[in-house]
Amino acid sequence: MATEDKSGAAYWSANLRLVAFCLVIWFVVSFGMGILGREALMGVKVGGLDLGMWMAQQGSLYTFVVLIFFYAIRMNALDRKFDVHED
């Protein structure tokens, strides 16, 4: 029972680290680059738009889709590591 509690705590800790990592990336891309850093990114052009505007409109969406796949792959690996995966 004690090893099961340690394993559950380790699984939850790893899960929270993964979620925190994804949230930090989400914040940096959407709020940081799209809003706070927009003026600093004004000189860089992507598809005819400033990089800050592009990140606010398109780049953040692409990043979110990549984050969804990244999270799913990492959680599947984490589930297998702690033997809580679904067959």
C-alpha positions as a printed NumPy array, in Angstrom:
array([[  0.   ,   0.   ,   0.   ],
       [  2.828,   2.421,   0.797],
       [  4.5  ,   1.865,  -2.575],
       [  1.154,   2.431,  -4.281],
       [  0.815,   5.785,  -2.474],
       [  4.341,   6.778,  -3.519],
       [  3.643,   5.728,  -7.093],
       [  0.381,   7.687,  -7.139],
       [  2.093,  10.766,  -5.733],
       [  4.904,  10.482,  -8.288],
       [  2.37 ,  10.086, -11.109],
       [  0.401,  13.122,  -9.935],
       [  3.585,  15.17 ,  -9.56 ],
       [  4.714,  14.279, -13.093],
       [  1.244,  15.084, -14.399],
       [  1.264,  18.507, -12.726],
       [  4.727,  19.285, -14.117],
       [  3.519,  18.46 , -17.628],
       [  0.392,  20.613, -17.241],
       [  2.439,  23.491, -15.807],
       [  4.901,  23.263, -18.715],
       [  2.062,  23.373, -21.261],
       [  0.426,  26.322, -19.478],
       [  3.688,  28.277, -19.458],
       [  4.13 ,  27.711, -23.197],
       [  0.498,  28.712, -23.759],
       [  0.946,  31.916, -21.732],
       [  4.223,  32.912, -23.4  ],
       [  2.861,  32.391, -26.897],
       [ -0.606,  33.881, -26.501],
       [ -0.15 ,  36.656, -23.975],
       [  3.591,  37.249, -24.089],
       [  4.251,  37.275, -27.828],
       [  0.786,  38.307, -28.973],
       [  0.137,  41.144, -26.533],
       [  3.125,  42.12 , -24.393],
       [  5.833,  41.536, -26.976],
       [  3.926,  42.777, -29.999],
       [  5.78 ,  46.079, -30.22 ],
       [  9.166,  44.378, -29.895],
       [  8.262,  42.   , -32.738],
       [  6.938,  44.701, -35.097],
       [ 10.018,  44.769, -37.33 ],
       [  9.909,  41.05 , -38.172],
       [  7.553,  40.193, -41.037],
       [  5.784,  36.847, -41.477],
       [  3.425,  36.476, -44.408],
       [  3.21 ,  40.242, -44.846],
       [  2.284,  40.862, -41.195],
       [  4.321,  41.812, -38.168],
       [  5.39 ,  38.763, -36.155],
       [  3.514,  40.019, -33.067],
       [  0.264,  40.352, -35.011],
       [  0.831,  37.006, -36.718],
       [  1.449,  35.298, -33.353],
       [ -1.724,  36.819, -31.92 ],
       [ -3.821,  35.746, -34.918],
       [ -2.321,  32.563, -36.39 ],
       [  0.792,  31.489, -34.527],
       [ -1.005,  30.995, -31.242],
       [ -3.547,  28.696, -32.905],
       [ -0.817,  26.571, -34.465],
       [  0.994,  26.441, -31.136],
       [ -2.169,  25.332, -29.329],
       [ -2.739,  22.479, -31.785],
       [  0.88 ,  21.361, -31.351],
       [  0.462,  21.565, -27.564],
       [ -2.598,  19.32 , -27.714],
       [ -0.685,  16.623, -29.571],
       [  2.371,  17.076, -27.343],
       [  0.244,  16.703, -24.213],
       [ -1.518,  13.595, -25.526],
       [  1.763,  11.901, -26.478],
       [  3.462,  12.783, -23.174],
       [  0.449,  11.664, -21.096],
       [  0.328,   8.337, -22.927],
       [  4.019,   7.843, -22.162],
       [  3.452,   8.857, -18.541],
       [  0.515,   6.458, -18.23 ],
       [  2.631,   3.606, -19.561],
       [  5.514,   4.493, -17.259],
       [  3.279,   4.307, -14.181],
       [  1.239,   1.383, -15.56 ],
       [ -2.114,   3.17 , -15.575],
       [ -2.608,   3.081, -19.341],
       [ -5.715,   1.813, -21.095],
       [ -5.471,  -1.123, -23.417]])
